[in-house]
Amino acid sequence: MLVLAVTWVAKQGKEEEVARLFRDLTAASLKEPGCVGYTVHTHNERPNEFFLYEVYKDQAALDAHRAAPHFQQIARGPLMHLADRKEGNLYTPLE
């Protein structure tokens, strides 16, 4: 199991567009066979800040997610122009 924790910050005035893109990305990602969970959060005091908590069965599932058409069309497309990816960390659960 792998967890990917990512922080994005929407550009000024683009919060709603970014939220819509994340809703679309979440819905499509949760249909992937190797995606165990995909949750997007907004910061309580900074509504332009988004935190993604993604869970995948293994590295192959994460690689498949990154290669998926919906990821390429959203995360590598309009999202890159509307928000900045600030941080991304990969975690493995303790055994």
DSSP file (Angstrom, degrees, kcal/mol; ACC not computed):
  #  RESIDUE AA STRUCTURE BP1 BP2  ACC     N-H-->O    O-->H-N    N-H-->O    O-->H-N    TCO  KAPPA ALPHA  PHI   PSI    X-CA   Y-CA   Z-CA
    1    1 A M              0   0    0      0, 0.0     2,-0.4     0, 0.0    56,-0.2   0.000 360.0 360.0 360.0 138.1    0.0    0.0    0.0
    2    2 A L  E     -A   56   0A   0     54,-2.6    54,-2.8    90,-0.2     2,-0.5  -0.974 360.0-157.2-127.5 143.0    1.2    3.5   -0.9
    3    3 A V  E     -AB  55  91A   0     88,-2.9    88,-3.5    -2,-0.4     2,-0.5  -0.978   3.5-163.5-119.0 132.0   -0.1    6.9    0.2
    4    4 A L  E     -AB  54  90A   0     50,-2.7    50,-2.8    -2,-0.5     2,-0.5  -0.973   3.7-168.1-114.6 122.7    0.6   10.0   -1.8
    5    5 A A  E     +AB  53  89A   0     84,-2.9    84,-2.7    -2,-0.5     2,-0.4  -0.954  13.7 176.7-113.0 120.7    0.0   13.3    0.0
    6    6 A V  E     -AB  52  88A   0     46,-2.1    46,-3.4    -2,-0.5     2,-0.5  -0.965  18.5-155.3-130.7 140.2   -0.1   16.4   -2.2
    7    7 A T  E     -AB  51  87A   0     80,-2.8    79,-2.6    -2,-0.4    80,-1.5  -0.964  13.9-179.1-115.9 130.3   -0.7   20.0   -1.6
    8    8 A W  E     -AB  50  85A   0     42,-2.8    42,-3.2    -2,-0.5     2,-0.5  -0.932  13.7-153.4-122.6 148.8   -1.9   22.4   -4.4
    9    9 A V  E     -AB  49  84A   0     75,-2.4    75,-2.6    -2,-0.3    40,-0.2  -0.980  17.0-136.2-125.4 119.3   -2.6   26.1   -4.2
   10   10 A A  E     - B   0  83A   0     38,-3.3    73,-0.3    -2,-0.5     5,-0.1  -0.421  26.2-109.6 -70.4 144.4   -5.1   27.6   -6.6
   11   11 A K    >   -     0   0    0     71,-3.1     3,-2.6     1,-0.2     4,-0.2  -0.370  56.9 -66.6 -69.5 156.2   -4.2   30.9   -8.2
   12   12 A Q  T 3  S+     0   0    0      1,-0.3    -1,-0.2     2,-0.1    71,-0.0  -0.151 122.4   4.2 -48.6 125.3   -6.2   34.0   -7.1
   13   13 A G  T 3  S+     0   0    0     -3,-0.1    -1,-0.3     1,-0.1     3,-0.2   0.454 107.9  94.8  79.8   1.1   -9.8   33.7   -8.1
   14   14 A K    <>  +     0   0    0     -3,-2.6     4,-2.5    68,-0.1     5,-0.2   0.245  45.5 108.6-107.3  11.2   -9.5   30.2   -9.6
   15   15 A E  H  > S+     0   0    0      1,-0.2     4,-2.5     2,-0.2     5,-0.2   0.891  79.6  47.2 -58.6 -44.4  -10.5   28.2   -6.4
   16   16 A E  H  > S+     0   0    0      2,-0.2     4,-2.2     1,-0.2    -1,-0.2   0.896 112.4  49.3 -67.8 -39.8  -13.9   27.1   -7.8
   17   17 A E  H  > S+     0   0    0      2,-0.2     4,-2.2     1,-0.2    -1,-0.2   0.914 113.0  47.7 -63.9 -42.3  -12.4   26.0  -11.1
   18   18 A V  H  X S+     0   0    0     -4,-2.5     4,-2.5     2,-0.2    -2,-0.2   0.913 110.0  52.4 -65.2 -42.6   -9.7   24.0   -9.3
   19   19 A A  H  X S+     0   0    0     -4,-2.5     4,-2.2    -5,-0.2    -2,-0.2   0.909 109.1  50.4 -59.8 -42.2  -12.3   22.5   -7.0
   20   20 A R  H  X S+     0   0    0     -4,-2.2     4,-2.3     2,-0.2    -1,-0.2   0.918 110.2  49.5 -62.2 -43.9  -14.3   21.3  -10.0
   21   21 A L  H  X S+     0   0    0     -4,-2.2     4,-2.7     1,-0.2    -2,-0.2   0.908 110.8  49.9 -62.3 -41.4  -11.3   19.8  -11.6
   22   22 A F  H  X S+     0   0    0     -4,-2.5     4,-2.6     2,-0.2    -1,-0.2   0.869 108.4  53.1 -66.8 -35.1  -10.4   17.9   -8.4
   23   23 A R  H  X S+     0   0    0     -4,-2.2     4,-2.3     2,-0.2    -2,-0.2   0.933 112.3  45.1 -62.4 -44.3  -14.0   16.6   -8.2
   24   24 A D  H  X S+     0   0    0     -4,-2.3     4,-2.0     2,-0.2    -2,-0.2   0.914 114.0  48.9 -64.1 -43.6  -13.7   15.3  -11.7
   25   25 A L  H  X S+     0   0    0     -4,-2.7     4,-2.6     1,-0.2    -2,-0.2   0.889 111.0  50.8 -64.6 -39.9  -10.3   13.8  -11.0
   26   26 A T  H  X S+     0   0    0     -4,-2.6     4,-2.4     2,-0.2    -2,-0.2   0.946 109.3  49.7 -62.7 -49.1  -11.5   12.2   -7.8
   27   27 A A  H  < S+     0   0    0     -4,-2.3     4,-0.4     1,-0.2    -2,-0.2   0.904 116.4  41.9 -58.8 -43.6  -14.5   10.5   -9.5
   28   28 A A  H >< S+     0   0    0     -4,-2.0     3,-1.1     1,-0.2     4,-0.3   0.897 113.1  52.6 -71.5 -40.7  -12.4    9.1  -12.3
   29   29 A S  H >< S+     0   0    0     -4,-2.6     3,-1.8     1,-0.3     6,-0.2   0.877 101.1  60.0 -65.0 -38.2   -9.5    8.1  -10.0
   30   30 A L  T 3< S+     0   0    0     -4,-2.4    -1,-0.3     1,-0.3    -2,-0.2   0.649  98.5  60.8 -66.4 -13.2  -11.8    6.1   -7.7
   31   31 A K  T <  S+     0   0    0     -3,-1.1    -1,-0.3    -4,-0.4    -2,-0.2   0.572  79.6 106.4 -86.9 -11.2  -12.8    3.9  -10.6
   32   32 A E  S X  S-     0   0    0     -3,-1.8     3,-1.2    -4,-0.3    33,-0.0  -0.482  75.3-132.1 -68.8 136.2   -9.2    2.8  -11.2
   33   33 A P  T 3  S+     0   0    0      0, 0.0    -1,-0.1     0, 0.0    28,-0.1   0.807 104.8  45.3 -61.7 -29.3   -8.7   -0.8  -10.0
   34   34 A G  T 3  S+     0   0    0     27,-0.2    23,-2.5    26,-0.1     2,-0.7   0.450  87.9 100.9 -94.7  -0.1   -5.5    0.0   -8.0
   35   35 A C  E <   +C   56   0A   0     -3,-1.2    21,-0.2    -6,-0.2     3,-0.1  -0.777  41.7 176.2 -89.6 117.0   -6.9    3.1   -6.3
   36   36 A V  E     -     0   0A   0     19,-2.4     2,-0.3    -2,-0.7    20,-0.2   0.779  68.6  -5.4 -88.7 -31.7   -7.9    2.3   -2.8
   37   37 A G  E     -C   55   0A   0     18,-1.7    18,-3.2    -8,-0.1    -1,-0.3  -0.975  50.9-176.2-163.5 149.8   -8.8    5.9   -1.8
   38   38 A Y  E     +C   54   0A   0     -2,-0.3     2,-0.4    16,-0.2    16,-0.2  -0.812  16.4 168.6-154.2 105.7   -8.7    9.4   -3.2
   39   39 A T  E     -C   53   0A   0     14,-2.4    14,-2.9    -2,-0.3     2,-0.5  -0.977  17.4-159.2-128.2 132.7   -9.8   12.4   -1.0
   40   40 A V  E     -C   52   0A   0     -2,-0.4     2,-0.3    12,-0.2    12,-0.2  -0.936  14.0-172.7-112.0 132.4   -9.4   16.1   -1.7
   41   41 A H  E     -C   51   0A   0     10,-3.0    10,-2.3    -2,-0.5     2,-0.4  -0.838  14.7-141.7-118.6 155.2   -9.6   18.5    1.2
   42   42 A T  E     -C   50   0A   0     -2,-0.3     8,-0.2     8,-0.2     2,-0.1  -0.927  31.6-104.7-114.2 148.1   -9.6   22.3    1.4
   43   43 A H        -     0   0    0      6,-2.1     6,-0.1     3,-0.7     7,-0.0  -0.429  22.8-131.9 -68.8 140.6   -7.8   24.2    4.2
   44   44 A N  S    S+     0   0    0      1,-0.2    -1,-0.1    -2,-0.1    -2,-0.0   0.806 104.1  24.1 -64.5 -31.2  -10.1   25.6    6.8
   45   45 A E  S    S+     0   0    0      1,-0.2    -1,-0.2     4,-0.0     3,-0.1   0.587 123.9  50.3-112.1 -14.8   -8.5   29.1    6.7
   46   46 A R    >   -     0   0    0      3,-0.1     3,-2.4     1,-0.1    -3,-0.7  -0.801  61.9-175.6-125.5  88.6   -7.0   29.2    3.2
   47   47 A P  T 3  S+     0   0    0      0, 0.0    -1,-0.1     0, 0.0    -3,-0.0   0.597  81.2  63.2 -65.7  -9.6   -9.7   28.1    0.8
   48   48 A N  T 3  S+     0   0    0     -6,-0.1   -38,-3.3   -38,-0.1     2,-0.5   0.474  86.7  89.6 -89.4  -2.0   -7.3   28.3   -2.1
   49   49 A E  E <   -A    9   0A   0     -3,-2.4    -6,-2.1   -40,-0.2     2,-0.4  -0.852  58.4-169.6-102.2 127.8   -5.2   25.5   -0.6
   50   50 A F  E     -AC   8  42A   0    -42,-3.2   -42,-2.8    -2,-0.5     2,-0.5  -0.940   7.4-162.0-118.8 135.0   -6.1   21.8   -1.5
   51   51 A F  E     -AC   7  41A   0    -10,-2.3   -10,-3.0    -2,-0.4     2,-0.4  -0.975   8.4-159.0-118.2 123.8   -4.7   18.7    0.2
   52   52 A L  E     -AC   6  40A   0    -46,-3.4   -46,-2.1    -2,-0.5     2,-0.5  -0.872   6.6-167.8-105.7 134.4   -5.0   15.4   -1.6
   53   53 A Y  E     +AC   5  39A   0    -14,-2.9   -14,-2.4    -2,-0.4     2,-0.4  -0.949  16.2 179.4-121.3 106.9   -4.8   12.1    0.2
   54   54 A E  E     -AC   4  38A   0    -50,-2.8   -50,-2.7    -2,-0.5     2,-0.4  -0.895  11.4-165.1-115.3 137.5   -4.4    9.3   -2.3
   55   55 A V  E     -AC   3  37A   0    -18,-3.2   -19,-2.4    -2,-0.4   -18,-1.7  -0.986   9.2-178.6-126.3 128.9   -4.1    5.5   -1.5
   56   56 A Y  E     -AC   2  35A   0    -54,-2.8   -54,-2.6    -2,-0.4   -21,-0.2  -0.917  34.9-125.9-126.5 150.7   -2.9    2.9   -4.0
   57   57 A K  S    S-     0   0    0    -23,-2.5     2,-0.3    -2,-0.3    -1,-0.1   0.890  85.5 -32.0 -60.0 -40.7   -2.4   -0.8   -3.8
   58   58 A D  S  > S-     0   0    0    -24,-0.2     4,-1.8   -57,-0.1     3,-0.3  -0.928  75.0 -74.4-164.9-177.7    1.2   -0.6   -5.0
   59   59 A Q  H  > S+     0   0    0     -2,-0.3     4,-2.8     1,-0.2     5,-0.2   0.869 125.2  57.8 -62.3 -37.2    3.6    1.3   -7.1
   60   60 A A  H  > S+     0   0    0      1,-0.2     4,-2.3     2,-0.2    -1,-0.2   0.885 105.7  50.2 -61.6 -37.7    2.2   -0.2  -10.3
   61   61 A A  H  > S+     0   0    0     -3,-0.3     4,-2.1     2,-0.2    -1,-0.2   0.894 111.0  48.4 -67.2 -40.0   -1.2    1.2   -9.4
   62   62 A L  H  X S+     0   0    0     -4,-1.8     4,-2.3     2,-0.2    -2,-0.2   0.913 111.6  49.9 -65.0 -42.3    0.3    4.7   -8.8
   63   63 A D  H  X S+     0   0    0     -4,-2.8     4,-1.4     1,-0.2    -2,-0.2   0.902 110.1  50.7 -62.1 -40.8    2.1    4.4  -12.1
   64   64 A A  H  X S+     0   0    0     -4,-2.3     4,-1.0     1,-0.2    -1,-0.2   0.889 108.6  52.8 -64.1 -38.9   -1.2    3.4  -13.8
   65   65 A H  H >< S+     0   0    0     -4,-2.1     3,-0.8     1,-0.2     6,-0.3   0.940 108.6  49.0 -60.5 -47.4   -2.9    6.4  -12.2
   66   66 A R  H 3< S+     0   0    0     -4,-2.3    -1,-0.2     1,-0.2    -2,-0.2   0.770 114.7  45.8 -65.8 -25.2   -0.3    8.8  -13.5
   67   67 A A  H 3< S+     0   0    0     -4,-1.4    -1,-0.2    -5,-0.2    -2,-0.2   0.561  87.2 115.8 -91.9 -10.1   -0.6    7.3  -17.0
   68   68 A A  S <X S-     0   0    0     -4,-1.0     4,-2.4    -3,-0.8     3,-0.3  -0.275  73.4-123.9 -63.9 143.5   -4.4    7.3  -17.0
   69   69 A P  H  > S+     0   0    0      0, 0.0     4,-2.8     0, 0.0     5,-0.2   0.878 110.5  53.7 -55.8 -40.6   -6.1    9.5  -19.6
   70   70 A H  H  > S+     0   0    0      2,-0.2     4,-1.7     1,-0.2     5,-0.4   0.881 109.4  48.6 -65.3 -36.0   -8.1   11.4  -17.0
   71   71 A F  H  >>S+     0   0    0     -3,-0.3     5,-1.5    -6,-0.3     4,-1.3   0.936 113.8  46.1 -66.0 -45.7   -5.0   12.2  -15.0
   72   72 A Q  H  <5S+     0   0    0     -4,-2.4    -2,-0.2     1,-0.2     4,-0.2   0.896 114.9  47.3 -63.1 -40.3   -3.2   13.4  -18.2
   73   73 A Q  H  <5S+     0   0    0     -4,-2.8    -1,-0.2    -5,-0.2    -2,-0.2   0.788 127.8  22.9 -74.0 -28.3   -6.2   15.5  -19.3
   74   74 A I  H ><>S+     0   0    0     -4,-1.7     5,-2.0    -5,-0.2     3,-0.5   0.871 128.7  35.4-102.8 -60.8   -6.8   17.1  -15.9
   75   75 A A  T 3<5S+     0   0    0     -4,-1.3    -3,-0.2    -5,-0.4     5,-0.1   0.837 128.2  36.9 -69.6 -33.4   -3.6   17.2  -13.8
   76   76 A R  T 3 <S+     0   0    0     -5,-1.5    -1,-0.2    -4,-0.2    -4,-0.1   0.430 125.1  43.2 -96.5   0.7   -1.3   17.7  -16.7
   77   77 A G  T X>5S-     0   0    0     -3,-0.5     3,-0.9    -6,-0.3     4,-0.5   0.431 124.5  -5.3-110.1-113.5   -3.7   20.0  -18.5
   78   78 A P  H >>5S+     0   0    0      0, 0.0     4,-1.2     0, 0.0     3,-1.2   0.803 122.9  65.1 -62.1 -31.5   -5.8   22.8  -17.0
   79   79 A L  H >><S+     0   0    0     -5,-2.0     4,-1.8     1,-0.3     3,-0.5   0.889  95.7  58.7 -59.0 -37.8   -4.9   22.2  -13.4
   80   80 A M  H <4 S+     0   0    0     -3,-0.9    -1,-0.3    -6,-0.4     5,-0.1   0.754 109.8  44.0 -62.8 -24.1   -1.3   23.1  -14.2
   81   81 A H  H << S+     0   0    0     -3,-1.2    -1,-0.2    -4,-0.5    -2,-0.2   0.649 117.8  43.1 -93.5 -17.8   -2.5   26.5  -15.3
   82   82 A L  H << S+     0   0    0     -4,-1.2   -71,-3.1    -3,-0.5     2,-0.3   0.586 120.2  21.8-104.5 -13.7   -4.9   27.2  -12.5
   83   83 A A  E  <  -B   10   0A   0     -4,-1.8     2,-0.5   -73,-0.3   -73,-0.3  -0.966  66.5-125.4-150.7 162.2   -2.9   26.0   -9.5
   84   84 A D  E     -B    9   0A   0    -75,-2.6   -75,-2.4    -2,-0.3     2,-0.7  -0.952  21.8-131.5-114.3 131.6    0.6   25.3   -8.3
   85   85 A R  E     +B    8   0A   0     -2,-0.5   -77,-0.3   -77,-0.2     3,-0.1  -0.732  29.3 176.7 -80.6 116.4    1.7   22.0   -6.9
   86   86 A K  E     +     0   0A   0    -79,-2.6     2,-0.3    -2,-0.7   -78,-0.2   0.833  57.7   1.2 -92.6 -36.9    3.5   22.9   -3.7
   87   87 A E  E     -B    7   0A   0    -80,-1.5   -80,-2.8     2,-0.0     2,-0.3  -0.997  50.2-177.6-156.0 145.7    4.4   19.5   -2.1
   88   88 A G  E     +B    6   0A   0     -2,-0.3     2,-0.4   -82,-0.2   -82,-0.2  -0.937  10.4 178.1-147.7 124.7    4.1   15.9   -2.8
   89   89 A N  E     -B    5   0A   0    -84,-2.7   -84,-2.9    -2,-0.3     2,-0.4  -0.982  18.2-145.1-131.7 140.8    5.2   13.1   -0.5
   90   90 A L  E     -B    4   0A   0     -2,-0.4     2,-0.3   -86,-0.2   -86,-0.2  -0.888  21.2-172.5-106.3 132.0    4.9    9.3   -0.8
   91   91 A Y  E     -B    3   0A   0    -88,-3.5   -88,-2.9    -2,-0.4    -2,-0.0  -0.915  15.7-155.7-126.6 150.1    4.4    7.2    2.3
   92   92 A T        -     0   0    0     -2,-0.3   -90,-0.2   -90,-0.2     3,-0.1  -0.991  31.9-111.9-121.6 132.7    4.3    3.5    3.1
   93   93 A P        -     0   0    0      0, 0.0     2,-0.1     0, 0.0   -90,-0.0  -0.251  35.6-103.7 -61.8 148.9    2.4    2.2    6.1
   94   94 A L              0   0    0      1,-0.1     0, 0.0     0, 0.0     0, 0.0  -0.441 360.0 360.0 -66.9 146.0    4.3    0.8    9.1
   95   95 A E              0   0    0     -2,-0.1    -1,-0.1    -3,-0.1     0, 0.0   0.389 360.0 360.0-103.7 360.0    4.3   -2.9    9.3
